[in-house]
Amino acid sequence: MNVLLNDNEIKLLNDKGIDITPNKDYSESEMFELLDKARDVEVFYSQGSSDYDLVMANQYADIADKIQASIPNV
């Protein structure tokens, strides 16, 4: 399975130590691992109180949603 993310989304994941390779054929378990990591970052930012935290939580939520949408039957 491929994850269809733009360059900025990939950079955001990489900035948090989440390695993602464009056009890589990920297994289902790898996709769920990426999803879990993206959701963890989303939760981290959602616990903050600044405007920046809110923006970042929304960005990581969108990324996690895209990853989830790439997994069949989820």
Buried (B, 14 or more C-beta within 10 A) or exposed (E): BEBEBEEEBBEBBEEBEBEBEEEEEBEEEBBBBBBEBBBEBBEBBBEEEEEEBEEBBEBBBBBBBBBBEBBEEE
